[in-house]
Amino acid sequence: MAKEFPFLHQPFPWYSFISLLGFMCCWRRVRHVYLQCNHAINLPDDEIRCDSRNCKFSPNHPLDCVPPQCIKTCWQYHQYPQQYSPNIDGKCPNCIAAGR
């Protein structure tokens, strides 16, 4: 006998599908790793904006979309941050300035 899963009978939220594709606004975190001195420097986070009208952080989000309707129809959170950590074959700016 098959079990009944009531959540499967609910309409699939469009924003769940879009978020799986990575089209919502998020933060990008960059950390430069310098291989010659083994130091790492975190750069300021950058906000990556999507083009969706249904993301409250997007520049295309309508100005007249406000709570409580916005909370029901629009994405309210940034997605998980993109993380980028390039390995740089050199010394960090602090070691270069100190002459190490």
N, C-alpha and C positions, 0 to 999 in steps of 0.2 A: 504494500500500500504506500503510495507516494505521500510525502508530507506536504502540507499546505504552507506556503510562504506568503503571508499577507503583503509583505513589502513589495513583492513582485507585481502585485496588482495595482500599485500606485503609479501614477504617471511618472515617467523618467524625467527628472529635472534637467532642462537643457544646459544649465550652468555646470552641472557635474560633467557632462560630456565635453564641454568647452574647456574646463579646467584640466581634464585629462590630456588634452591636446596642447596645453601650455599657452593659451592665448590670453590669459588674464595678466593684469599688472603684477609685477614682482620687483624685488630688489636684486641687484647684482653686487656680489661681494668679491672683491679682487684682493688677493694677497700675493705680493711679489716675494719669491724666495730666491735669495742670492747665494749661489753655490760656492763661491770662493771664500766667503766669510761666515756662511751658515746663518745669516740673519734673515728675518722675514719682516716685511712692512705691509700693514693693512692699509689699503686706500679707502677713502670715504665711499660709503655705499651709494650706488646710483639707482634711481628708480627707473625701471623699464616700463613704459606705458603701452597698453594695448590700444586697439582702435574700437573696442566694443562699446556699444551704447548701453550695455547692461552691466558695466563695471563702474562702480561709483568713483574710481580713481582715474578713469579714462578721460581724455580731453573731449571725447565724443559723448560723454554722459549728459543727457539733457538737464538743463538748469531747473526745469519744472518738475523733475523727478525727485520727490522728497519723501521722507517717512510719513506715514507708515507704508505706503505703497512701494517705495524704493527698497525697503527691507525685504519685501516679499518677492520682488522681481529682479533685483540686481545683486551682483556679487559684492559682498561687503568686506572682504579680506584680500590682502595681497597673497599671492601664491608663495610657495616655498622659494627661498632665494636661490638664484643661480650662483654657483660658486666657481670661481676661476682662479687658479693658482699657477701662474707660469714660473718655471725654473729659469733663472737668468744666470748665464755663465759670466759672472763678474762680481764686483763688490758692491755693497749697498752704499747709498749716498753718504751715510754717516761715516763709514769707514774710509771712503774716499776723502771726505772733508778732514778727517783726523790724520790722514796720511798713513793709514795702516795697510 
